Amino acid sequence: KCSVKLHCLHGGYTDPRRCDRCRCPDGFTGKLCDKIMGGYGATCGGEIPMNNLYYYFNSPNYPQNFDEGQECSWLLRVRWRRDFCLMAPVGQFVQLEFVGSTFELYCKMEHSLCMDYVEIRNASDFANTGM
C-alpha cells in the first residue's frame, strides 16, 4: 500500500505496485495521466482544441483501410472548461458524425472480438466507460 496518494488526472489512480506513478485509463499516459497516449502502429491521435464550430479529423491512411492493430486516441477539448472535453452551451448540443462510404466497425463473431471500435466517454472521469 502506498503512503502517499498521487493527484492522478482523468480518472487515474495511484499504482499500488509503483507508488511514484498513476495507473491511467485507456487513452492517457504519463506519471499523472496528464498526457494523451500516442498512436500505436500509426502516427495519429492527440489533443484537439475545439475552437471552431466544426472540426474534421480522420483515421490513418483515410480513405483507405488502416493497418490491423493500429490505435489512435484523440481528446477533444473545449478551451474554457479544463475539466470537460465537449460541453455545449445551454440550449445547444454536441454532435459527432462519422462519414465515409466505407465506414465500418469489424467484429469477429466466432471470438466475440471487435477489431475496430469507437469509444466515446462522457465525463471528466475517463475511467468510466460508455455513455
C-alpha positions as CSV (number, residue, x, y, z in Angstrom):
1,K,0.0,0.0,0.0
2,C,1.2,3.5,-0.9
3,S,1.8,6.0,1.9
4,V,1.1,9.0,-0.5
5,K,-1.9,9.2,-2.8
6,L,-1.0,11.0,-6.1
7,H,-3.3,13.5,-7.7
8,C,-3.9,11.5,-10.8
9,L,-5.9,13.1,-13.6
10,H,-8.7,11.8,-15.9
11,G,-9.8,9.0,-13.5
12,G,-6.4,7.5,-13.0
13,Y,-5.3,6.2,-9.6
14,T,-2.0,5.7,-7.7
15,D,-0.4,2.5,-8.9
16,P,-0.2,0.2,-5.8
17,R,2.9,-1.6,-7.2
18,R,4.7,1.6,-8.2
19,C,3.7,4.4,-5.8
20,D,5.5,7.1,-7.7
21,R,3.1,7.0,-10.7
22,C,-0.5,6.6,-11.6
23,R,-2.4,3.9,-13.5
24,C,-4.2,5.6,-16.3
25,P,-7.4,4.9,-18.2
26,D,-7.1,3.9,-21.8
27,G,-6.0,6.8,-24.0
28,F,-3.9,8.6,-21.3
29,T,-0.3,8.1,-20.2
30,G,2.3,10.0,-18.1
31,K,3.2,9.9,-14.4
32,L,-0.1,11.6,-13.5
33,C,-2.2,10.6,-16.6
34,D,-1.6,14.1,-17.9
35,K,-0.7,13.2,-21.5
36,I,-2.6,11.8,-24.4
37,M,-1.4,8.3,-25.4
38,G,0.3,8.5,-28.8
39,G,-0.8,6.3,-31.7
40,Y,0.1,2.7,-31.7
41,G,1.3,1.4,-35.0
42,A,0.5,4.8,-36.6
43,T,1.2,8.5,-36.3
44,C,-2.2,9.7,-35.0
45,G,-4.1,10.9,-32.0
46,G,-3.5,13.9,-29.7
47,E,-5.5,16.8,-28.2
48,I,-7.8,18.8,-30.5
49,P,-8.8,22.2,-29.2
50,M,-12.4,22.7,-30.2
51,N,-12.1,26.4,-31.1
52,N,-14.3,26.2,-34.2
53,L,-17.9,25.2,-34.8
54,Y,-16.8,22.3,-37.0
55,Y,-13.6,20.2,-36.9
56,Y,-12.7,17.3,-39.1
57,F,-10.1,14.6,-38.5
58,N,-9.7,11.1,-39.8
59,S,-8.1,7.7,-39.2
60,P,-4.6,6.8,-40.6
61,N,-4.5,6.2,-44.3
62,Y,-8.0,7.5,-44.9
63,P,-9.9,6.9,-47.2
64,Q,-8.0,3.5,-47.5
65,N,-8.2,1.0,-44.7
66,F,-5.8,1.4,-41.8
67,D,-3.5,-1.5,-40.8
68,E,-4.5,-4.1,-38.3
69,G,-3.5,-3.3,-34.7
70,Q,-3.4,0.5,-35.1
71,E,-4.8,2.6,-32.2
72,C,-5.4,6.3,-32.0
73,S,-6.7,8.3,-29.1
74,W,-8.0,11.9,-29.5
75,L,-9.1,14.2,-26.8
76,L,-11.5,16.9,-28.0
77,R,-11.2,19.8,-25.5
78,V,-13.2,23.0,-25.1
79,R,-10.6,25.5,-24.0
80,W,-12.7,27.4,-21.5
81,R,-13.5,24.3,-19.4
82,R,-10.4,22.4,-18.4
83,D,-12.3,19.6,-16.7
84,F,-14.7,18.8,-19.6
85,C,-13.9,17.8,-23.2
86,L,-17.0,18.7,-25.1
87,M,-19.7,20.7,-23.4
88,A,-22.4,22.5,-25.3
89,P,-23.8,25.8,-24.1
90,V,-27.4,25.7,-22.7
91,G,-29.9,25.0,-25.5
92,Q,-27.3,23.6,-27.8
93,F,-25.8,20.1,-28.3
94,V,-22.6,18.3,-29.3
95,Q,-22.9,16.2,-32.4
96,L,-20.4,13.6,-33.6
97,E,-20.8,12.4,-37.1
98,F,-18.9,9.5,-38.7
99,V,-18.8,9.9,-42.5
100,G,-17.5,7.9,-45.4
101,S,-18.9,5.4,-47.9
102,T,-16.8,2.6,-46.3
103,F,-17.2,3.4,-42.6
104,E,-17.4,0.1,-40.8
105,L,-16.7,-1.5,-37.4
106,Y,-15.4,-5.0,-37.9
107,C,-16.1,-7.7,-35.3
108,K,-15.1,-11.4,-35.4
109,M,-18.3,-13.2,-34.4
110,E,-16.6,-16.5,-33.6
111,H,-14.5,-14.9,-30.9
112,S,-16.8,-12.0,-29.9
113,L,-13.8,-9.8,-30.6
114,C,-14.2,-6.3,-32.1
115,M,-11.2,-5.4,-34.1
116,D,-12.4,-1.8,-34.9
117,Y,-14.3,0.3,-32.4
118,V,-15.0,3.9,-31.4
119,E,-15.4,4.7,-27.7
120,I,-16.9,7.9,-26.5
121,R,-16.6,8.9,-22.9
122,N,-18.9,11.5,-21.5
123,A,-17.4,12.7,-18.2
124,S,-14.4,14.3,-16.6
125,D,-13.5,10.9,-15.1
126,F,-12.4,8.9,-18.1
127,A,-12.1,5.7,-16.1
128,N,-15.9,5.4,-16.6
129,T,-16.7,3.9,-20.0
130,G,-19.9,4.2,-22.1
131,M,-22.4,6.9,-22.4
